[in-house]
Amino acid sequence: SHSTAIPHSRYNTLAFLTSQKMAPRDEAIRAVANPDIGSPAPGKSLGWKSFKPEQLSRGARYGLCISAVVPRPIGVLSTTSSKDGSGVVNCAPFSYTSLSAHDPPIVTHGICLSNGKKKDTLRNIEATGEWVYNVLTTSYLEDANACAASLPTEVDELKEFSIDTLPCDMISPPRIAAANVAMECRLYDKKEVYNDDGEHTTTIVMGRVVKFHVHESVLQEGREDDAPLVDLKKLNAVGRAGDITYWPNGVEEGNALPMGRPK
């Protein structure tokens, strides 16, 4: 067999690599890593297309973002317009959702304005500082999707679509009974997002989880009460992809891959 020794000098190593026959993608990566190598010949795209967000329309940016950042967790947020029990309950799904910290537990939701106006969910959170993050699962996907309808402020989606609820322990809004994982949240912080024209387009709310509710049917077996874990296959969570696609829609056999971290 024949082996080629690679010189240890950084520059000699680069010369060696550039002398080898590379695939187009390797050439593109090499050109980015060392701009002195030069740009590709005119008309040679190397398979990449690049887009500046400001050169796309608002609709095109939206489509690219939601089709590229996938899957996204869906938070079905239940809120109320006041804490005294007389407020109107609101419920709606949001896919600009994430876990951002665990000490303390912080969840975030990006709530976009609609035609320049704040949605009921955002107004309620700003008024009360409270909401429930109901984790979307296959068990109530159609009900959650129905709650995305544009209804008048005075309409309670949970009653409108006959969605059963349970009371929370530490906050005013109810949680969804079919949600096997629900988190009572209090407003920790918020950040208003403005576009290049100075228009308020989104508010990102950060919620501190003050209580978890997990149905025993989705807990991993054999765990102590002070170290609970949710079983992925039992939970059957639903996420969001581009267009109007929900994905994943539960867990299919063989598509979950455990992989240990390198030491």
Contacts in CASP RR format, 6 or more apart in sequence:
PFRMAT RR
TARGET T0000
AUTHOR 0000-0000-0000
METHOD contacts of the structure
MODEL  1
SHSTAIPHSRYNTLAFLTSQKMAPRDEAIRAVANPDIGSPAPGKSLGWKS
FKPEQLSRGARYGLCISAVVPRPIGVLSTTSSKDGSGVVNCAPFSYTSLS
AHDPPIVTHGICLSNGKKKDTLRNIEATGEWVYNVLTTSYLEDANACAAS
LPTEVDELKEFSIDTLPCDMISPPRIAAANVAMECRLYDKKEVYNDDGEH
TTTIVMGRVVKFHVHESVLQEGREDDAPLVDLKKLNAVGRAGDITYWPNG
VEEGNALPMGRPK
4 16 0 8 1.000
6 13 0 8 1.000
6 16 0 8 1.000
7 13 0 8 1.000
7 16 0 8 1.000
14 34 0 8 1.000
17 30 0 8 1.000
18 30 0 8 1.000
18 37 0 8 1.000
22 30 0 8 1.000
24 46 0 8 1.000
24 47 0 8 1.000
25 46 0 8 1.000
25 47 0 8 1.000
27 40 0 8 1.000
27 46 0 8 1.000
28 40 0 8 1.000
28 46 0 8 1.000
28 47 0 8 1.000
28 48 0 8 1.000
30 37 0 8 1.000
31 37 0 8 1.000
31 38 0 8 1.000
31 39 0 8 1.000
31 40 0 8 1.000
40 46 0 8 1.000
51 64 0 8 1.000
53 61 0 8 1.000
54 196 0 8 1.000
56 64 0 8 1.000
63 242 0 8 1.000
63 243 0 8 1.000
66 72 0 8 1.000
66 95 0 8 1.000
66 240 0 8 1.000
66 241 0 8 1.000
66 242 0 8 1.000
66 243 0 8 1.000
67 241 0 8 1.000
67 242 0 8 1.000
67 243 0 8 1.000
70 240 0 8 1.000
70 241 0 8 1.000
70 242 0 8 1.000
70 247 0 8 1.000
71 239 0 8 1.000
71 240 0 8 1.000
71 241 0 8 1.000
71 247 0 8 1.000
71 248 0 8 1.000
72 95 0 8 1.000
72 96 0 8 1.000
72 97 0 8 1.000
72 98 0 8 1.000
72 239 0 8 1.000
72 240 0 8 1.000
72 241 0 8 1.000
73 95 0 8 1.000
73 97 0 8 1.000
73 98 0 8 1.000
73 99 0 8 1.000
73 135 0 8 1.000
73 136 0 8 1.000
73 237 0 8 1.000
73 239 0 8 1.000
73 240 0 8 1.000
74 93 0 8 1.000
74 94 0 8 1.000
74 95 0 8 1.000
74 97 0 8 1.000
74 135 0 8 1.000
74 136 0 8 1.000
74 144 0 8 1.000
74 238 0 8 1.000
74 239 0 8 1.000
74 240 0 8 1.000
74 246 0 8 1.000
75 93 0 8 1.000
75 94 0 8 1.000
75 95 0 8 1.000
75 97 0 8 1.000
75 109 0 8 1.000
75 133 0 8 1.000
75 134 0 8 1.000
75 135 0 8 1.000
75 136 0 8 1.000
76 91 0 8 1.000
76 92 0 8 1.000
76 93 0 8 1.000
76 94 0 8 1.000
76 133 0 8 1.000
76 134 0 8 1.000
76 135 0 8 1.000
76 136 0 8 1.000
76 144 0 8 1.000
76 147 0 8 1.000
76 176 0 8 1.000
76 179 0 8 1.000
77 91 0 8 1.000
77 92 0 8 1.000
77 93 0 8 1.000
77 94 0 8 1.000
77 109 0 8 1.000
77 121 0 8 1.000
77 131 0 8 1.000
77 132 0 8 1.000
77 133 0 8 1.000
77 134 0 8 1.000
78 89 0 8 1.000
78 90 0 8 1.000
78 91 0 8 1.000
78 131 0 8 1.000
78 132 0 8 1.000
78 134 0 8 1.000
78 158 0 8 1.000
78 165 0 8 1.000
78 173 0 8 1.000
78 174 0 8 1.000
78 175 0 8 1.000
78 176 0 8 1.000
79 89 0 8 1.000
79 90 0 8 1.000
79 91 0 8 1.000
79 120 0 8 1.000
79 121 0 8 1.000
79 124 0 8 1.000
79 125 0 8 1.000
79 128 0 8 1.000
79 130 0 8 1.000
79 131 0 8 1.000
79 132 0 8 1.000
79 173 0 8 1.000
80 87 0 8 1.000
80 88 0 8 1.000
80 89 0 8 1.000
80 90 0 8 1.000
80 124 0 8 1.000
80 128 0 8 1.000
80 130 0 8 1.000
80 172 0 8 1.000
80 173 0 8 1.000
81 87 0 8 1.000
81 88 0 8 1.000
81 90 0 8 1.000
81 120 0 8 1.000
81 123 0 8 1.000
81 124 0 8 1.000
81 127 0 8 1.000
81 128 0 8 1.000
82 127 0 8 1.000
82 128 0 8 1.000
82 172 0 8 1.000
83 128 0 8 1.000
83 130 0 8 1.000
83 172 0 8 1.000
84 172 0 8 1.000
85 172 0 8 1.000
88 153 0 8 1.000
88 154 0 8 1.000
88 155 0 8 1.000
88 156 0 8 1.000
89 156 0 8 1.000
89 157 0 8 1.000
89 158 0 8 1.000
89 159 0 8 1.000
89 173 0 8 1.000
89 174 0 8 1.000
90 120 0 8 1.000
90 121 0 8 1.000
90 124 0 8 1.000
90 153 0 8 1.000
90 156 0 8 1.000
90 157 0 8 1.000
91 147 0 8 1.000
91 156 0 8 1.000
91 157 0 8 1.000
91 158 0 8 1.000
91 163 0 8 1.000
91 176 0 8 1.000
92 119 0 8 1.000
92 120 0 8 1.000
92 121 0 8 1.000
92 147 0 8 1.000
92 148 0 8 1.000
92 157 0 8 1.000
93 136 0 8 1.000
93 144 0 8 1.000
93 145 0 8 1.000
93 147 0 8 1.000
93 148 0 8 1.000
94 109 0 8 1.000
94 110 0 8 1.000
94 111 0 8 1.000
94 121 0 8 1.000
95 239 0 8 1.000
95 240 0 8 1.000
96 109 0 8 1.000
96 110 0 8 1.000
96 111 0 8 1.000
96 112 0 8 1.000
96 202 0 8 1.000
96 204 0 8 1.000
97 107 0 8 1.000
97 108 0 8 1.000
97 109 0 8 1.000
97 110 0 8 1.000
97 133 0 8 1.000
98 107 0 8 1.000
98 108 0 8 1.000
99 105 0 8 1.000
99 106 0 8 1.000
99 107 0 8 1.000
99 108 0 8 1.000
100 106 0 8 1.000
100 107 0 8 1.000
100 108 0 8 1.000
100 206 0 8 1.000
104 208 0 8 1.000
104 209 0 8 1.000
105 183 0 8 1.000
105 208 0 8 1.000
105 209 0 8 1.000
106 188 0 8 1.000
106 206 0 8 1.000
106 207 0 8 1.000
106 208 0 8 1.000
106 209 0 8 1.000
107 133 0 8 1.000
107 183 0 8 1.000
107 185 0 8 1.000
107 206 0 8 1.000
107 207 0 8 1.000
107 209 0 8 1.000
108 204 0 8 1.000
108 205 0 8 1.000
108 206 0 8 1.000
108 207 0 8 1.000
109 133 0 8 1.000
109 204 0 8 1.000
109 205 0 8 1.000
110 202 0 8 1.000
110 203 0 8 1.000
110 204 0 8 1.000
110 205 0 8 1.000
111 118 0 8 1.000
111 119 0 8 1.000
111 121 0 8 1.000
111 122 0 8 1.000
111 125 0 8 1.000
111 202 0 8 1.000
111 203 0 8 1.000
111 204 0 8 1.000
111 205 0 8 1.000
112 119 0 8 1.000
112 201 0 8 1.000
112 202 0 8 1.000
113 119 0 8 1.000
113 122 0 8 1.000
113 200 0 8 1.000
113 201 0 8 1.000
113 202 0 8 1.000
113 203 0 8 1.000
114 150 0 8 1.000
116 199 0 8 1.000
116 200 0 8 1.000
116 201 0 8 1.000
118 126 0 8 1.000
118 203 0 8 1.000
120 153 0 8 1.000
121 131 0 8 1.000
122 203 0 8 1.000
122 205 0 8 1.000
124 131 0 8 1.000
124 173 0 8 1.000
125 131 0 8 1.000
125 187 0 8 1.000
125 205 0 8 1.000
126 187 0 8 1.000
126 190 0 8 1.000
128 172 0 8 1.000
128 173 0 8 1.000
129 186 0 8 1.000
129 187 0 8 1.000
130 171 0 8 1.000
130 172 0 8 1.000
130 173 0 8 1.000
130 184 0 8 1.000
130 185 0 8 1.000
130 186 0 8 1.000
130 187 0 8 1.000
131 171 0 8 1.000
131 173 0 8 1.000
131 185 0 8 1.000
131 207 0 8 1.000
132 168 0 8 1.000
132 171 0 8 1.000
132 173 0 8 1.000
132 174 0 8 1.000
132 175 0 8 1.000
132 176 0 8 1.000
132 182 0 8 1.000
132 183 0 8 1.000
132 184 0 8 1.000
132 185 0 8 1.000
133 182 0 8 1.000
133 183 0 8 1.000
133 185 0 8 1.000
133 209 0 8 1.000
134 144 0 8 1.000
134 175 0 8 1.000
134 176 0 8 1.000
134 179 0 8 1.000
134 181 0 8 1.000
134 182 0 8 1.000
135 179 0 8 1.000
135 180 0 8 1.000
135 181 0 8 1.000
135 182 0 8 1.000
135 183 0 8 1.000
135 235 0 8 1.000
135 237 0 8 1.000
136 144 0 8 1.000
136 179 0 8 1.000
136 237 0 8 1.000
136 238 0 8 1.000
136 239 0 8 1.000
137 178 0 8 1.000
137 179 0 8 1.000
137 180 0 8 1.000
137 181 0 8 1.000
137 235 0 8 1.000
137 236 0 8 1.000
137 237 0 8 1.000
137 238 0 8 1.000
137 250 0 8 1.000
138 236 0 8 1.000
138 238 0 8 1.000
138 249 0 8 1.000
138 250 0 8 1.000
139 178 0 8 1.000
139 180 0 8 1.000
139 236 0 8 1.000
140 163 0 8 1.000
140 176 0 8 1.000
140 178 0 8 1.000
140 179 0 8 1.000
141 238 0 8 1.000
141 246 0 8 1.000
141 249 0 8 1.000
143 161 0 8 1.000
143 163 0 8 1.000
143 176 0 8 1.000
143 178 0 8 1.000
145 246 0 8 1.000
146 157 0 8 1.000
146 161 0 8 1.000
147 157 0 8 1.000
147 158 0 8 1.000
147 161 0 8 1.000
147 163 0 8 1.000
149 157 0 8 1.000
151 157 0 8 1.000
151 160 0 8 1.000
157 163 0 8 1.000
158 165 0 8 1.000
158 174 0 8 1.000
158 176 0 8 1.000
163 176 0 8 1.000
163 177 0 8 1.000
163 178 0 8 1.000
164 176 0 8 1.000
164 177 0 8 1.000
164 178 0 8 1.000
165 174 0 8 1.000
165 175 0 8 1.000
165 176 0 8 1.000
165 177 0 8 1.000
166 174 0 8 1.000
166 175 0 8 1.000
166 176 0 8 1.000
166 177 0 8 1.000
166 213 0 8 1.000
167 174 0 8 1.000
167 175 0 8 1.000
168 174 0 8 1.000
168 175 0 8 1.000
168 184 0 8 1.000
168 211 0 8 1.000
169 184 0 8 1.000
169 211 0 8 1.000
170 184 0 8 1.000
170 210 0 8 1.000
170 211 0 8 1.000
171 184 0 8 1.000
171 185 0 8 1.000
171 186 0 8 1.000
171 210 0 8 1.000
175 182 0 8 1.000
175 184 0 8 1.000
175 213 0 8 1.000
176 182 0 8 1.000
180 214 0 8 1.000
180 215 0 8 1.000
180 217 0 8 1.000
180 218 0 8 1.000
180 235 0 8 1.000
181 212 0 8 1.000
181 213 0 8 1.000
181 214 0 8 1.000
181 215 0 8 1.000
181 218 0 8 1.000
181 230 0 8 1.000
181 235 0 8 1.000
182 212 0 8 1.000
182 213 0 8 1.000
183 209 0 8 1.000
183 211 0 8 1.000
183 212 0 8 1.000
183 213 0 8 1.000
184 209 0 8 1.000
184 210 0 8 1.000
184 211 0 8 1.000
184 212 0 8 1.000
184 213 0 8 1.000
185 207 0 8 1.000
185 208 0 8 1.000
185 209 0 8 1.000
185 210 0 8 1.000
186 207 0 8 1.000
186 208 0 8 1.000
186 210 0 8 1.000
187 205 0 8 1.000
187 206 0 8 1.000
187 207 0 8 1.000
187 208 0 8 1.000
188 206 0 8 1.000
188 207 0 8 1.000
188 208 0 8 1.000
189 205 0 8 1.000
189 206 0 8 1.000
189 207 0 8 1.000
190 203 0 8 1.000
190 204 0 8 1.000
190 205 0 8 1.000
190 206 0 8 1.000
191 203 0 8 1.000
191 204 0 8 1.000
191 206 0 8 1.000
192 200 0 8 1.000
192 202 0 8 1.000
192 203 0 8 1.000
193 200 0 8 1.000
193 201 0 8 1.000
193 202 0 8 1.000
193 203 0 8 1.000
193 204 0 8 1.000
194 200 0 8 1.000
194 201 0 8 1.000
195 201 0 8 1.000
214 228 0 8 1.000
214 230 0 8 1.000
217 234 0 8 1.000
218 230 0 8 1.000
218 231 0 8 1.000
218 234 0 8 1.000
218 235 0 8 1.000
219 228 0 8 1.000
219 229 0 8 1.000
219 230 0 8 1.000
219 231 0 8 1.000
219 234 0 8 1.000
220 228 0 8 1.000
220 229 0 8 1.000
220 230 0 8 1.000
220 231 0 8 1.000
221 231 0 8 1.000
223 229 0 8 1.000
232 251 0 8 1.000
232 256 0 8 1.000
233 251 0 8 1.000
233 256 0 8 1.000
235 251 0 8 1.000
236 250 0 8 1.000
236 251 0 8 1.000
237 248 0 8 1.000
237 250 0 8 1.000
237 251 0 8 1.000
238 246 0 8 1.000
238 248 0 8 1.000
238 249 0 8 1.000
238 250 0 8 1.000
239 246 0 8 1.000
239 247 0 8 1.000
239 248 0 8 1.000
239 249 0 8 1.000
240 246 0 8 1.000
240 247 0 8 1.000
241 247 0 8 1.000
248 255 0 8 1.000
END
